[in-house]
Amino acid sequence: MSWLPYIVPAWIFVIGLYGMATSRHLVHLILCLSVTQSATYVLILMIGYRTGATAPVFSDVLSTVRATDPVVQAVTLTDIVVGATVTALLLAFALRIYKTYGTVDPQDLRTMQG
Amino acid sequence: MSPRARGVLAAISGLALLLVVLAGFAKLPDFGVYLGPYGTLVDELAPIQRKIPNAITAVNFDYRGLDTMGEEFILFAAVAGLTLVLRKDRRDTTDAPLPSAGLRGRADRSDAIRAFGLAGIAVTIAFGVYVAIHPHLTPGGGFQGGTITSGFAALIFLALGYRPLKRYAPHQRTEPIEAIGAAGYVLVGVATLAAAGAFLANCLPLGASGEFFSTGTIPVINLCVAVEVVAGFVVVFGEFADETRFEVDDEAEVEP
């Protein structure tokens, strides 16, 4: 059953996509996008894990101790922070769309643009 | 497109995606089995080569420092784009805050929020700076610590309101600071290129492992990132706070 944990990122990805496809509010849509994106974090952190390993910070443990892959963790930590600002940018777009079209429902938006 | 047609389209593309995802997942290694040699090598070499206990920071700010510079500029571009989008239809941007902000009364803010918010500001800054300046020794760093530290701006807005936020974290100050952080990273790269012949080569003295002043250029780059992240998030909070102002005619504003 060593593939079983991979259901977690798959589930996060699918539930985020479902939210985006059925969204009736732009803020909800953006948050669903963040959820979908976080599936990739969970997945690559899982790939970097090895059974019984500790975090790759050797302040308290010897550097010979089995540790997880630091590369995927480095990628994840920078991307969470950068992703937060990108989400803020998307929220700004949502605000601007509301001011221009008077709606935040993506399904109304399409008809308004003709 | 009707909701029904959209549902059908989503189901079809979802099925297609499912096939691709299943094909991809089928080739994944078993959970708990790590295949790549790169992570193992970094774990073994970073504490020796760079005298750094935190291998994650070694990847971020040394071995793959160029990639982190790219990430940093995505952050910079996102913040710049946000200010561009939000300011487009705002009447004034860089001057003193609109007096109309005063219309948002203080009465709707309870004492508990003000007290805990104010207490939280000091704690947030202290903890955030602590995390931010220990990238090499603890699981900290400029990205994590910078994000925590920038929470002080949100707390000022929550506890005190719009005007104090604009007084203690004004745009005119935070925007150049963000640019300085971004430019600092590049300047470190250029300086190391001139000094050691490679962009972002770690050419400063490494020091002893576990010391605060050690691991060469890593704390310097980390400081640039921390400055940029704090300033970037403060700009984001400030821009969204500007959106809470009521638009009031100039004539109406002069009346007390």
Interface residues (C-beta under 8 A of the other chain):
Chain A: S2 W3 L4 P5 Y6 A10 F13 L17 A21 T22 M46 I47 G48 Y49 R50 T51 A53 A55 P56 V57 F58 S59 S63 A67 T68 D69 P70 V71 V72 Q73 A74 L77 T78 D79 I80 V81 V82 A84 T85 V86 A88 L89 L91 A92 F93 L95 R96 K99 Q107 R110
Chain B: M1 P3 R6 G7 A10 G14 L17 V21 F25 L28 P29 D30 F31 G32 V33 Y34 G36 Y38 G39 T40 V42 D43 E44 A46 P47 I48 P53 N54 A55 I56 T57 A58 V59 N60 R64 T68 E71 E72 I74 L75 A78 V79 G81 L82 V85 L86 K88 D89 L137 T138 P139 G141 F143 Q144 G146 T147 G210 V229 G232 F233 V236 E239 F240 E243
